[in-house]
């Protein structure tokens, strides 16, 4: 079966950029769930990014970790208190 949308490239394109399309309909919240669970286990604590990084990198990339933190903040599950410090939302 042919693809429904033709792929037209002008210039360089990296595989991850093509495959990591936020509009492709797939949702995998595994990493987000892991990070959120970490916050639940440390409820009430202010957690520095360095501690989160120690807990999850190299199991996930630092870019993925940061992206998941941003999603959790945007979904009001955690709060960014200041640069590099987070806590569970009340």
LOTI-780246 format. One record per residue: y, x, z of N, C-alpha, C in turn. Coordinates in Angstrom, 2 decimals, padded with zeros to 5 digits. Example, Ala and Ser with C-alpha at 12.3 -4.5 7.8 and 13.67 -1.06 7.14 Angstrom:
<sites>
+---------+---------+---------+---------+---------+---------+---------+---------+---------+
|    n.py |    n.px |    n.pz |   ca.py |   ca.px |   ca.pz |    c.py |    c.px |    c.pz |
+---------+---------+---------+---------+---------+---------+---------+---------+---------+
| -005.69 |  013.19 |  007.80 | -004.50 |  012.30 |  007.80 | -003.30 |  013.20 |  007.80 |
| -002.25 |  012.85 |  007.08 | -001.06 |  013.67 |  007.14 |  000.03 |  012.90 |  007.87 |
+---------+---------+---------+---------+---------+---------+---------+---------+---------+
</sites>
This chain:
<sites>
+---------+---------+---------+---------+---------+---------+---------+---------+---------+
|    n.py |    n.px |    n.pz |   ca.py |   ca.px |   ca.pz |    c.py |    c.px |    c.pz |
+---------+---------+---------+---------+---------+---------+---------+---------+---------+
| -001.17 |  000.85 |  000.00 |  000.00 |  000.00 |  000.00 |  001.24 |  000.90 |  000.00 |
|  002.17 |  000.69 | -000.92 |  003.38 |  001.53 | -000.98 |  004.30 |  001.24 |  000.20 |
|  005.12 |  002.25 |  000.57 |  006.07 |  002.02 |  001.67 |  007.07 |  000.93 |  001.31 |
|  007.53 |  000.23 |  002.32 |  008.48 | -000.86 |  002.09 |  009.90 | -000.37 |  001.88 |
|  010.19 |  000.84 |  002.35 |  011.52 |  001.40 |  002.18 |  011.38 |  002.79 |  001.56 |
|  012.02 |  003.03 |  000.44 |  011.93 |  004.35 | -000.19 |  012.64 |  005.39 |  000.67 |
|  012.12 |  006.60 |  000.62 |  012.71 |  007.70 |  001.37 |  013.51 |  008.56 |  000.41 |
|  014.81 |  008.62 |  000.60 |  015.68 |  009.42 | -000.25 |  016.36 |  010.45 |  000.63 |
|  016.16 |  011.72 |  000.29 |  016.76 |  012.80 |  001.08 |  017.75 |  013.58 |  000.24 |
|  018.89 |  013.83 |  000.80 |  019.88 |  014.69 |  000.17 |  020.14 |  015.83 |  001.13 |
|  019.56 |  016.95 |  000.88 |  019.75 |  018.11 |  001.77 |  018.63 |  018.25 |  002.75 |
|  018.90 |  018.93 |  003.85 |  017.88 |  019.21 |  004.86 |  017.62 |  018.00 |  005.74 |
|  016.36 |  017.83 |  006.08 |  015.97 |  016.80 |  007.04 |  014.82 |  017.36 |  007.85 |
|  014.93 |  017.27 |  009.15 |  013.87 |  017.76 |  010.02 |  012.94 |  016.61 |  010.36 |
|  011.64 |  016.94 |  010.45 |  010.63 |  015.92 |  010.68 |  010.94 |  015.07 |  011.90 |
|  011.34 |  015.72 |  013.02 |  011.61 |  014.95 |  014.23 |  012.75 |  013.96 |  014.04 |
|  013.72 |  014.31 |  013.21 |  014.85 |  013.41 |  012.97 |  014.40 |  012.20 |  012.16 |
|  013.47 |  012.42 |  011.25 |  012.97 |  011.31 |  010.45 |  012.05 |  010.41 |  011.25 |
|  011.22 |  011.02 |  012.10 |  010.24 |  010.25 |  012.85 |  010.80 |  009.64 |  014.12 |
|  011.87 |  010.21 |  014.65 |  012.44 |  009.73 |  015.91 |  013.59 |  008.77 |  015.64 |
|  013.31 |  007.75 |  014.88 |  014.32 |  006.76 |  014.52 |  014.34 |  005.68 |  015.61 |
|  015.46 |  005.46 |  016.28 |  015.51 |  004.47 |  017.36 |  015.32 |  003.04 |  016.86 |
|  015.36 |  002.83 |  015.55 |  015.23 |  001.48 |  015.01 |  013.86 |  001.22 |  014.39 |
|  012.88 |  002.09 |  014.68 |  011.58 |  001.92 |  014.03 |  010.70 |  000.89 |  014.72 |
|  011.14 |  000.32 |  015.83 |  010.42 | -000.77 |  016.47 |  009.40 | -000.35 |  017.51 |
|  009.06 |  000.92 |  017.56 |  008.09 |  001.37 |  018.56 |  008.79 |  001.61 |  019.88 |
|  008.11 |  001.25 |  020.95 |  008.66 |  001.50 |  022.28 |  007.57 |  002.09 |  023.14 |
|  007.84 |  003.27 |  023.65 |  006.92 |  003.92 |  024.58 |  007.74 |  004.30 |  025.80 |
|  007.51 |  003.62 |  026.89 |  008.30 |  003.86 |  028.09 |  007.58 |  004.76 |  029.09 |
|  006.54 |  005.46 |  028.64 |  005.74 |  006.28 |  029.55 |  006.60 |  007.27 |  030.32 |
|  007.41 |  008.06 |  029.62 |  008.23 |  009.07 |  030.29 |  009.29 |  008.44 |  031.18 |
|  009.89 |  007.37 |  030.71 |  010.89 |  006.65 |  031.51 |  010.25 |  006.10 |  032.79 |
|  009.05 |  005.56 |  032.66 |  008.34 |  005.02 |  033.82 |  008.01 |  006.11 |  034.83 |
|  007.62 |  007.28 |  034.34 |  007.30 |  008.41 |  035.24 |  008.54 |  008.84 |  036.03 |
|  009.66 |  008.94 |  035.33 |  010.89 |  009.37 |  036.00 |  011.35 |  008.31 |  036.99 |
|  011.27 |  007.04 |  036.61 |  011.66 |  005.96 |  037.51 |  010.78 |  005.94 |  038.76 |
|  009.50 |  006.17 |  038.59 |  008.57 |  006.23 |  039.73 |  008.97 |  007.37 |  040.67 |
|  009.38 |  008.48 |  040.11 |  009.85 |  009.62 |  040.90 |  011.04 |  009.19 |  041.77 |
|  011.96 |  008.44 |  041.19 |  013.11 |  007.95 |  041.95 |  012.68 |  006.98 |  043.04 |
|  011.72 |  006.12 |  042.75 |  011.21 |  005.19 |  043.76 |  010.59 |  005.94 |  044.93 |
|  009.92 |  007.05 |  044.64 |  009.29 |  007.85 |  045.69 |  010.33 |  008.61 |  046.52 |
|  011.54 |  008.76 |  045.98 |  012.62 |  009.47 |  046.67 |  013.79 |  008.53 |  046.93 |
|  013.47 |  007.28 |  047.23 |  014.49 |  006.25 |  047.44 |  015.49 |  006.68 |  048.52 |
|  016.76 |  006.52 |  048.22 |  017.81 |  006.89 |  049.16 |  018.29 |  008.32 |  049.02 |
|  017.52 |  009.16 |  048.35 |  017.89 |  010.56 |  048.18 |  018.83 |  010.73 |  046.98 |
|  019.73 |  011.69 |  047.09 |  020.49 |  012.13 |  045.94 |  019.65 |  013.23 |  045.30 |
|  019.33 |  013.05 |  044.03 |  018.40 |  013.96 |  043.36 |  019.14 |  014.75 |  042.29 |
|  019.20 |  016.07 |  042.45 |  019.83 |  016.90 |  041.43 |  018.95 |  016.99 |  040.17 |
|  019.59 |  017.15 |  039.05 |  018.86 |  017.29 |  037.79 |  017.85 |  018.43 |  037.87 |
|  018.18 |  019.49 |  038.56 |  017.27 |  020.63 |  038.68 |  015.94 |  020.22 |  039.31 |
|  015.97 |  019.33 |  040.30 |  014.74 |  018.85 |  040.93 |  013.92 |  017.99 |  039.98 |
|  014.61 |  017.17 |  039.20 |  013.92 |  016.33 |  038.22 |  013.28 |  017.22 |  037.16 |
|  014.01 |  018.24 |  036.75 |  013.50 |  019.18 |  035.76 |  012.24 |  019.89 |  036.28 |
|  012.27 |  020.32 |  037.54 |  011.09 |  020.98 |  038.13 |  009.88 |  020.05 |  038.14 |
|  010.13 |  018.77 |  038.35 |  009.04 |  017.80 |  038.44 |  008.45 |  017.44 |  037.07 |
|  009.24 |  017.53 |  036.00 |  008.78 |  017.00 |  034.71 |  008.73 |  017.98 |  033.55 |
|  009.48 |  019.05 |  033.60 |  009.46 |  020.03 |  032.51 |  008.56 |  021.17 |  032.96 |
|  007.55 |  021.61 |  032.23 |  007.33 |  021.47 |  030.80 |  006.44 |  020.31 |  030.37 |
|  006.09 |  019.38 |  031.22 |  005.28 |  018.24 |  030.80 |  005.97 |  017.38 |  029.76 |
|  007.30 |  017.36 |  029.78 |  008.09 |  016.73 |  028.73 |  009.26 |  017.66 |  028.46 |
|  009.84 |  017.54 |  027.30 |  010.95 |  018.44 |  026.97 |  012.19 |  018.07 |  027.80 |
|  013.06 |  019.03 |  027.96 |  014.29 |  018.77 |  028.72 |  015.16 |  017.73 |  028.00 |
|  015.13 |  017.75 |  026.68 |  015.89 |  016.76 |  025.90 |  015.35 |  015.36 |  026.16 |
|  014.04 |  015.21 |  026.19 |  013.42 |  013.91 |  026.49 |  013.79 |  013.47 |  027.89 |
|  013.71 |  014.39 |  028.85 |  014.04 |  014.06 |  030.23 |  015.48 |  013.54 |  030.32 |
|  016.40 |  014.26 |  029.69 |  017.81 |  013.85 |  029.73 |  018.01 |  012.49 |  029.06 |
|  017.31 |  012.26 |  027.96 |  017.40 |  010.98 |  027.28 |  016.89 |  009.83 |  028.14 |
|  015.81 |  010.09 |  028.85 |  015.25 |  009.05 |  029.72 |  016.17 |  008.79 |  030.91 |
|  016.81 |  009.82 |  031.45 |  017.78 |  009.63 |  032.53 |  018.94 |  008.76 |  032.04 |
|  019.41 |  009.03 |  030.84 |  020.50 |  008.23 |  030.27 |  020.09 |  006.78 |  030.12 |
|  018.87 |  006.54 |  029.63 |  018.39 |  005.16 |  029.48 |  018.28 |  004.47 |  030.84 |
|  017.81 |  005.18 |  031.85 |  017.69 |  004.59 |  033.19 |  019.06 |  004.26 |  033.76 |
|  020.05 |  005.11 |  033.51 |  021.43 |  004.82 |  033.96 |  021.97 |  003.61 |  033.21 |
|  021.77 |  003.58 |  031.89 |  022.27 |  002.46 |  031.08 |  021.61 |  001.14 |  031.45 |
|  020.37 |  001.19 |  031.93 |  019.65 | -000.02 |  032.35 |  019.86 | -000.33 |  033.83 |
|  020.80 |  000.38 |  034.48 |  021.15 |  000.17 |  035.89 |  019.97 |  000.35 |  036.84 |
|  019.03 |  001.21 |  036.48 |  017.91 |  001.49 |  037.38 |  018.23 |  002.67 |  038.29 |
|  019.04 |  003.61 |  037.78 |  019.52 |  004.73 |  038.58 |  021.02 |  004.86 |  038.38 |
|  021.65 |  005.60 |  039.26 |  023.10 |  005.81 |  039.20 |  023.37 |  007.30 |  039.08 |
|  024.27 |  007.65 |  038.16 |  024.72 |  009.03 |  038.06 |  025.95 |  009.16 |  038.95 |
|  025.80 |  009.89 |  040.05 |  026.88 |  009.99 |  041.03 |  027.97 |  010.94 |  040.57 |
|  027.56 |  012.04 |  040.05 |  028.47 |  013.05 |  039.51 |  027.62 |  013.92 |  038.61 |
|  028.22 |  014.89 |  037.98 |  027.49 |  015.75 |  037.06 |  026.25 |  016.33 |  037.74 |
|  025.08 |  015.97 |  037.22 |  023.84 |  016.57 |  037.70 |  023.25 |  015.96 |  038.95 |
|  023.75 |  014.84 |  039.43 |  023.20 |  014.20 |  040.63 |  023.00 |  012.71 |  040.39 |
|  021.80 |  012.26 |  040.75 |  021.41 |  010.86 |  040.52 |  020.81 |  010.28 |  041.79 |
|  020.77 |  008.96 |  041.86 |  020.05 |  008.26 |  042.93 |  019.59 |  006.92 |  042.38 |
|  018.64 |  006.33 |  043.06 |  018.13 |  005.02 |  042.69 |  019.23 |  003.98 |  042.88 |
|  019.34 |  003.03 |  041.96 |  020.32 |  001.95 |  042.10 |  020.00 |  001.10 |  043.31 |
|  021.02 |  000.54 |  043.91 |  020.84 | -000.31 |  045.09 |  020.39 | -001.69 |  044.70 |
+---------+---------+---------+---------+---------+---------+---------+---------+---------+
</sites>
